[in-house]
Amino acid sequence: MSTHPILIAIGGLCGAAGVALSAAAAHSAGPNLGIAASFLLAHAPVFLAVGMLGGNRVMLSATAALLLGVLLFCGDLVMRDYAGTRLFPMAAPAGGSIMILGWLGIAASALLPRRPQGG
C-alpha cells in the first residue's frame, strides 16, 4: 500500500476549515456553520488515515465519494449562511447521500480479499 499525499493535504484542509468554521459559528448567528464544521472535523481523520495507510480501489473510490459529499453538503450550508443562497437545489441532501455511499464503500472495502504483499 502506498501513501497518498493529496489525501493527507485534504485531511489537513478539512481540519483547518472545520476549526475555522467552529470559531465563526461561535461568533455568528449562522446556524449552519457549526454543522458544517462538525462534518469537516469528523471526516478529516478519514482522509488522513487513507492518505497515510493507503487502501484498495474500493477504499480510494469511497474516499473520493466522501470528499465529494462533504464538499457538497458543507459547501451548501456555508453558502446559505454567508451568501443567503444555496449552492444549487438539493446540494446538501445530495452531499449527505453521497457521504452515506462513501461510508458504505469503506465498509465494503474491508470485506474484499487482501492481496498478498510482496512478489
Buried (B, 14 or more C-beta within 10 A) or exposed (E): EEEBEEBBEBBBEBBEBBBEBBEBBEEBEBEBBBBBBBBBBEBBEBBBBBBBEBBBEBBBBBBBBBBBBBBBBBBBBBBBBEEEEBBEEEBBEBBBBBBEBBBEBBEEBEEEEEEEEEE
